[in-house]
Amino acid sequence: MAKFERHVFVCVNERGKDDPRGDCAGKGGHDVAAAFKEKLVARGYKRVVRPNKALCLDQCAKGCVVVVYPEQVWYGGVTPADVDEIIDSHIARGEPVARLVIPDDQLTGLGGKA
């Protein structure tokens, strides 16, 4: 079996209701994951691009968070309405959706303070 060209990780992590950062599940993570799965298959990307549900990606305040590998492009505030644009721009043409990209200096663990 061939390797996947890309992986799309969608955070679906849940935190306690009192956590001020919130969580990606509460910010629509499950709906975003379902949209990626449905739309990637519909566009012929089955066995080419793998949508994956992920637990904590350590970017809670920026949820729903999606990261695309191997490019390591991090997206924040993603909703199901954004999925078509990410697929059409990033997956199809290799052009990240700038309005959703979390800048490297804002990523937790990479010099950011999130």
Stockholm file with secondary structure:
# STOCKHOLM 1.0

chainA/1-114         MAKFERHVFVCVNERGKDDPRGDCAGKGGHDVAAAFKEKLVARGYKRVVRPNKALCLDQCAKGCVVVVYPEQVWYGGVTPADVDEIIDSHIARGEPVARLVIPDDQLTGLGGKA
#=GR chainA/1-114 SS CCCCSEEEEEECCCCCTTCTTCCTTTTTHHHHHHHHHHHHHHTTCTTTEEEEEESCCSCGGGCSCEEEETTTEEECSCCGGGHHHIIIIIIHHSCCCGGGBCCGGGSBTTTBCC
#=GC SS_cons         CCCCSEEEEEECCCCCTTCTTCCTTTTTHHHHHHHHHHHHHHTTCTTTEEEEEESCCSCGGGCSCEEEETTTEEECSCCGGGHHHIIIIIIHHSCCCGGGBCCGGGSBTTTBCC
//
